[in-house]
Amino acid sequence: MKKDTKSQIVFLITMFIVIFSLLGSCTSKRSENEWSDYDLIGEVKSLKEFSYSVVERFGNIEKDNGNNSEVDVIFNRRGRIEEKSEYQSDGSLYKKSFYKYDEKGNLGEVNYYQSDDTLYGKSIFKYNKEGNLIEECCFNSDGRIEYKLTYDYDDSGNQVKENYYLSNDTLAKKSFYKYDNRGNKIESNYYNYDGSKGITVSYRYNYKGDPVEEKFYNPNGLLHKKIAYRYDYDGSKVEKVQFQFDGTIDYKYTYKYEFDDKGNWIKQTEFEDGIPKELVEREIKYFK
């Protein structure tokens, strides 16, 4: 595969990660900062997150050091990301992203670089006078547009419509969203380029606003699968279970944590059906 083709694939994947991190949550409003997106408490200056596959040997959980990754994030004092770096399992830099904000604190631009500091893509964001994101254009290293997203809102500022356009400005898909009176997204309806119905997803929450259930429906309205979440008293996710349409369990993930003196978790162990699968360790630095 040619280097530019690889770069384009990485760019597109990165674009979608940025989109979902900004807009993929169950609530309609963008977060005031990314501290909450990373489940962080307090004025965090930087975060290093190390993810490892693990195995259990003789009752002990051991890291599989040949299968790991690292993500480093630097925040400003408002809790917005300034820089993010991602590393491969051998410790070498994979890619890096730089974030720019306007005078109102809105994300205006993200530039994406390969490990050799070559620019491979850029995202530009536009907002309305209420501060709602209304357009995102993603460009490749040559400055050609890869795709465009546009957004519409209701009078309460809830994002109710999303359009996805290809590089030739052809509408490829469309999404509609519904909310409850607390601003929680309760339904997503997806449509294909020809107007045909795609999947529908419904959401349910606990009294704290944490998502506790997601149901996925086929275009014919029949249930495809369900995902249920459970939290501890402090709001940490401790269980995620996926069910088939008939109630059969596909998998069950459980989570255990260790915390620092600020209340942020610094170690998360994920178990699949009781078997340890992944360990995430975090190094957190705070503003003084």
C-alpha positions in Angstrom: 0.0 0.0 0.0 1.4 3.4 -0.9 2.4 5.8 1.8 -0.2 8.5 0.8 -3.0 5.9 0.8 -2.0 4.8 4.3 -2.0 8.4 5.3 -5.4 9.0 3.9 -6.8 5.9 5.8 -5.2 7.1 9.1 -6.6 10.6 8.4 -10.1 9.4 7.9 -10.0 7.2 11.0 -8.7 10.0 13.0 -11.4 12.4 11.7 -14.1 10.0 12.9 -12.5 9.6 16.3 -12.5 13.4 16.7 -16.1 13.6 15.6 -17.3 10.9 18.0 -15.3 12.3 20.9 -16.9 15.7 20.3 -20.4 14.7 19.4 -20.8 11.0 20.0 -22.0 11.2 23.6 -25.6 10.7 24.6 -26.1 14.3 25.5 -26.8 17.0 22.9 -24.5 19.7 24.2 -20.7 19.8 23.6 -18.7 19.5 26.8 -17.4 22.7 28.3 -14.1 21.0 28.4 -12.4 17.6 27.7 -11.6 16.9 31.3 -15.1 15.4 31.6 -14.8 13.5 28.4 -11.7 11.7 29.9 -13.6 11.2 33.2 -11.2 13.6 35.0 -11.8 15.6 38.2 -9.9 18.8 39.0 -7.5 21.0 36.9 -5.6 18.4 35.0 -2.6 19.6 33.1 -1.6 16.4 31.3 -2.7 12.8 31.0 -0.6 9.8 29.9 -2.7 6.7 29.3 -1.1 3.3 28.8 -3.3 0.4 27.6 -2.1 -3.2 27.8 -3.6 -6.6 26.9 -3.3 -8.8 30.0 -3.4 -12.5 30.8 -3.9 -14.3 34.1 -1.1 -16.6 35.3 -1.2 -18.4 38.6 -3.8 -16.0 39.9 -1.8 -12.9 38.9 -2.7 -10.5 36.2 0.3 -9.9 33.9 0.8 -7.4 31.1 1.3 -8.6 27.5 4.0 -6.0 26.7 3.9 -6.9 23.0 0.4 -5.6 22.7 0.1 -2.1 24.2 -0.5 1.5 23.3 0.0 5.0 24.7 -1.9 8.2 24.4 -0.6 11.5 25.8 -2.9 14.5 26.2 -2.0 18.1 27.2 -4.8 20.4 28.4 -5.0 24.2 28.8 -6.4 25.7 32.0 -9.9 25.6 30.6 -9.7 21.9 30.2 -9.5 22.0 26.5 -7.1 19.7 24.6 -4.0 21.5 23.2 -2.1 18.5 22.0 -2.5 14.8 21.7 0.1 12.2 20.8 -0.4 8.5 20.1 2.3 5.9 20.3 2.7 2.4 19.0 3.5 -0.7 21.0 7.2 -0.3 20.5 7.1 3.2 22.0 7.6 5.0 18.7 5.3 8.0 17.8 2.4 7.1 15.6 0.6 10.5 15.1 0.1 13.8 16.8 -2.7 16.4 16.7 -2.7 20.1 17.6 -5.9 21.9 18.6 -6.6 25.7 18.1 -9.4 27.7 19.7 -11.1 31.0 18.9 -11.5 33.9 21.3 -14.7 32.4 22.6 -13.0 29.1 23.5 -14.6 27.2 20.6 -12.5 24.6 18.8 -11.6 26.1 15.5 -9.0 23.9 13.9 -7.2 20.6 14.4 -4.1 19.7 12.5 -2.9 16.1 12.2 0.7 15.1 11.7 2.5 11.8 11.0 5.4 10.7 13.1 7.8 12.5 10.7 6.0 15.8 11.3 4.3 15.6 7.9 0.9 17.2 7.9 -1.7 14.6 6.7 -5.0 16.3 7.5 -6.9 19.2 9.0 -10.4 19.8 10.4 -12.0 23.2 10.4 -15.0 24.0 12.6 -17.7 26.7 12.3 -20.3 27.9 14.8 -23.5 29.9 14.9 -24.0 33.0 17.1 -25.2 30.8 20.0 -21.9 28.9 19.9 -23.3 25.7 18.5 -21.1 23.8 16.0 -22.8 24.0 12.6 -20.2 22.8 10.2 -17.0 20.7 10.1 -14.9 20.3 7.0 -12.1 17.7 6.9 -9.2 18.2 4.4 -6.3 16.0 3.4 -2.7 17.1 3.1 -3.3 18.6 -0.3 -6.0 20.8 1.0 -8.7 18.9 -0.8 -11.9 18.3 1.2 -12.5 14.7 2.3 -15.9 15.2 3.7 -18.2 17.7 5.4 -20.6 17.5 8.3 -23.4 20.0 9.0 -25.6 20.3 12.1 -29.0 21.8 12.9 -30.4 22.6 16.4 -33.7 23.2 18.1 -34.6 26.2 20.2 -33.1 24.6 23.2 -29.7 24.1 21.6 -30.1 20.4 21.1 -28.5 19.0 18.0 -31.4 17.5 16.1 -30.0 16.8 12.6 -26.6 15.8 11.1 -25.8 15.7 7.4 -22.7 13.9 6.0 -21.4 15.0 2.6 -18.8 13.4 0.4 -15.9 15.3 -1.1 -18.0 16.0 -4.2 -20.7 17.6 -1.9 -23.1 14.7 -2.4 -25.2 13.8 0.6 -24.1 10.4 1.8 -26.2 9.9 5.0 -28.4 11.8 7.4 -29.2 11.5 11.1 -32.0 12.8 13.3 -31.9 13.0 17.1 -34.5 13.4 19.9 -34.0 14.5 23.5 -35.7 14.5 26.9 -36.3 17.7 28.9 -32.9 17.4 30.5 -31.1 17.5 27.2 -30.2 13.8 27.2 -30.3 12.2 23.8 -33.1 9.5 23.8 -33.2 8.5 20.2 -31.0 8.5 17.1 -32.4 7.8 13.6 -30.0 7.1 10.7 -30.8 7.3 7.0 -28.9 6.2 3.9 -27.9 8.4 0.9 -31.1 7.3 -1.0 -33.4 8.2 1.9 -33.9 4.6 3.0 -34.1 4.0 6.7 -31.0 2.8 8.6 -30.8 1.8 12.2 -32.4 3.4 15.2 -30.8 3.7 18.6 -32.7 4.5 21.8 -31.1 5.5 25.1 -32.1 5.4 28.8 -30.5 7.0 31.8 -30.3 6.9 35.5 -31.1 9.8 37.8 -27.6 11.1 37.6 -27.8 11.2 33.8 -25.5 8.3 33.2 -26.6 6.1 30.2 -27.8 2.7 31.5 -29.3 1.2 28.3 -28.9 1.4 24.5 -31.2 -0.5 22.2 -30.3 -0.9 18.5 -33.1 -1.5 16.0 -33.0 -2.7 12.4 -34.6 -0.6 9.7 -37.7 -2.8 10.0 -38.1 -1.8 13.6 -37.1 -5.1 15.1 -34.6 -5.1 18.0 -31.1 -6.1 17.0 -29.2 -5.8 20.2 -29.1 -4.1 23.6 -26.3 -2.8 25.7 -26.7 -2.2 29.5 -24.4 -0.3 31.8 -24.1 -0.3 35.6 -22.2 2.2 37.8 -21.0 2.3 41.4 -22.0 4.9 44.0 -19.3 7.3 42.8 -20.4 7.1 39.1 -17.6 4.8 37.8 -18.8 2.3 35.2 -18.5 -1.2 36.7 -20.4 -3.3 34.1 -21.2 -3.4 30.4 -23.4 -6.2 29.1 -24.4 -6.7 25.4 -27.5 -8.8 24.7 -28.8 -10.3 21.5 -32.4 -9.6 20.3 -33.7 -12.6 22.2 -32.0 -11.7 25.5 -29.0 -14.0 25.1 -25.8 -12.5 26.5 -23.1 -11.8 23.9 -20.5 -10.6 26.4 -20.2 -9.1 29.8 -17.5 -6.7 30.8 -16.7 -5.7 34.3 -14.3 -3.1 35.6 -12.2 -2.5 38.7 -10.4 0.7 39.6 -7.6 2.3 41.7 -7.7 6.0 42.4 -5.3 8.9 43.2 -5.9 11.3 46.1 -7.8 13.7 43.8 -10.5 11.0 43.0 -9.3 10.2 39.5 -8.8 6.6 38.5 -5.2 5.7 37.7 -5.7 2.0 37.0 -8.6 0.3 35.3 -8.8 -3.5 34.8 -11.3 -4.8 32.3 -12.7 -8.3 32.6 -14.6 -10.2 29.9 -16.9 -12.8 31.3 -14.7 -12.8 34.4 -11.4 -13.1 32.5 -9.0 -10.2 32.7 -8.5 -8.7 29.2 -7.2 -5.2 29.4 -5.3 -3.0 31.8 -5.3 0.8 31.5 -2.8 2.8 33.7 -2.9 6.6 33.8 -0.3 9.2 34.9 -2.0 12.5 35.7 -0.4 15.9 36.4 -2.3 18.8 37.8 -2.0 22.6 37.4 -0.6 24.2 40.5 
